[in-house]
Amino acid sequence: MLAILFAHAVATAVAPQLVYRWGRTAFYPLASVPLGSLLWVVLNWPEPGRATTASVEWLPELSMNITLRFDALAAIMSVLVLGIGALVLFYCADYFHHHDGRTEK
């Protein structure tokens, strides 16, 4: 679960540079992140009444942890959000206009 969050954070960080270099075609590889996450959700679908949790100590001196819970509701919401997100990124590749990075006068 934490790897999915990390992958989305990395994709968000590199997206502006990819779009600057590759133009609108950068949205295709960016769409692979939510698609891969969607595949992970489907392959790891939780059993009814069961939840998977992952916990990481964030600030141990303050007893602060990051805890993630993956249950059936989280899986349903993840499928909706990740599926729509991937579709939006694929749509962006054809919707946005191509430009060379310069502003128009």
C-alpha positions in Angstrom: 0.0 0.0 0.0 2.8 2.4 0.8 4.5 1.7 -2.5 1.3 2.8 -4.3 1.4 6.1 -2.4 5.1 6.5 -3.2 4.5 5.8 -6.9 1.8 8.5 -7.1 4.1 11.0 -5.3 6.9 10.3 -7.7 4.6 10.6 -10.7 3.3 13.9 -9.4 6.9 15.2 -8.9 8.1 14.2 -12.4 4.9 15.1 -14.3 5.8 18.8 -15.0 9.2 17.8 -16.4 7.8 15.0 -18.5 5.1 17.2 -20.0 7.7 20.0 -20.7 10.0 17.5 -22.5 7.5 15.2 -24.2 4.5 17.4 -24.6 1.1 15.9 -24.3 2.3 12.4 -25.0 3.7 12.3 -21.5 0.2 11.7 -20.2 0.4 8.1 -21.5 3.2 6.9 -19.3 1.8 9.0 -16.4 -1.5 7.1 -16.8 0.4 3.8 -16.1 0.7 4.8 -12.4 -3.1 4.8 -11.7 -3.5 1.8 -14.0 -0.8 -0.2 -12.1 -2.4 0.8 -8.8 -5.8 -0.3 -10.1 -4.3 -3.6 -11.1 -2.9 -4.0 -7.6 -6.3 -3.2 -6.0 -8.0 -5.8 -8.2 -5.4 -8.5 -7.5 -5.4 -7.8 -3.7 -9.2 -7.4 -3.3 -9.9 -7.9 0.4 -12.2 -10.7 1.7 -15.5 -9.6 3.1 -15.1 -8.5 6.8 -11.3 -8.5 6.6 -9.0 -5.5 6.4 -5.3 -5.2 5.7 -3.4 -2.6 7.6 0.1 -1.2 7.1 1.8 1.0 9.7 4.9 3.1 9.6 6.5 5.0 12.5 6.6 8.6 11.4 7.7 10.5 14.5 8.5 7.9 17.1 9.5 10.4 19.7 6.0 11.8 19.6 4.3 8.4 19.1 3.0 9.4 15.7 2.4 6.7 13.2 1.0 6.5 9.6 -1.5 3.7 9.5 -3.3 2.7 6.3 -6.3 0.4 6.2 -7.5 -1.5 3.1 -10.9 -3.0 3.3 -13.8 -3.6 0.9 -15.0 0.1 1.0 -11.4 1.3 0.4 -11.1 -1.2 -2.5 -14.4 0.1 -4.1 -13.4 3.7 -3.8 -9.9 3.0 -5.1 -11.3 1.3 -8.2 -13.5 4.3 -8.8 -10.8 7.0 -8.2 -8.0 5.2 -10.0 -10.1 4.1 -12.9 -11.4 7.6 -13.5 -7.9 9.1 -12.9 -6.4 6.8 -15.6 -9.2 7.7 -18.1 -8.7 11.4 -17.4 -4.9 11.1 -18.1 -5.5 9.2 -21.3 -8.0 11.9 -22.4 -5.5 14.6 -21.6 -3.1 13.2 -24.1 -5.5 13.9 -27.0 -7.2 17.0 -25.5 -4.3 19.3 -24.7 -2.8 21.2 -27.5 0.8 20.7 -28.5 3.1 23.6 -27.9 6.9 24.0 -27.8 7.0 25.5 -24.3 7.0 29.2 -25.4 4.2 31.6 -24.6 2.2 33.1 -27.4 2.3 36.9 -28.0 
